[in-house]
Amino acid sequence: MTIRGLGASLGISATPVREALQRLIAEGALELAANRTVQVPVMTRARFAEITAIRLRLEPLAGEAALSHANAELCTKLEVLNEHMFASIAEGRFSDYLADNQSFHFLIYESAKQPFLQQMIGLCWLRTGPWLNRLADEGRFHVIANEEHGQMISALRRRDPDAIAAALVKDIGDAAEVLATHLIYAEDTGGPKCRP
């Protein structure tokens, strides 16, 4: 798609679209190719493993920090999102599932009241998010839905640091394991690029 085409589809001018693309390039979520097209960066096995390892450290840290700010209102919002996710899975609405899953996690991370930590987690999500669409294409996205979100809510209610950390580690690890199985890496194709 062109910048002008993206702007037209969103009902805005080309300028904010260009600015948004430049920001995503600066954050490493997109890259500018030699022919001035914008594309998702190559995903290698090493890069995916590195991002997953970082997430497994940072997200439990944010979850634990959120415990002191957790309240009934937060838990209720998380329960509603969790119900929406189960409905999306049942109805095959993968994009809705992904949006609610991100909202679920970042409600917890925002509650940690540590904006730099949240920013670092966000950068990890930016780099892996586009690849989740591969699971939808293969009709396998249902396997990343699990019971860990309920465990996170329960841990927040009890203010249990070990339980919130364990639930986040399992949630991230299970999804990464499934995604890694279905990713086609640059190394596998022998080509220079691998796209979501």
Disulfide bonds with the S-S distance in Angstrom:
none
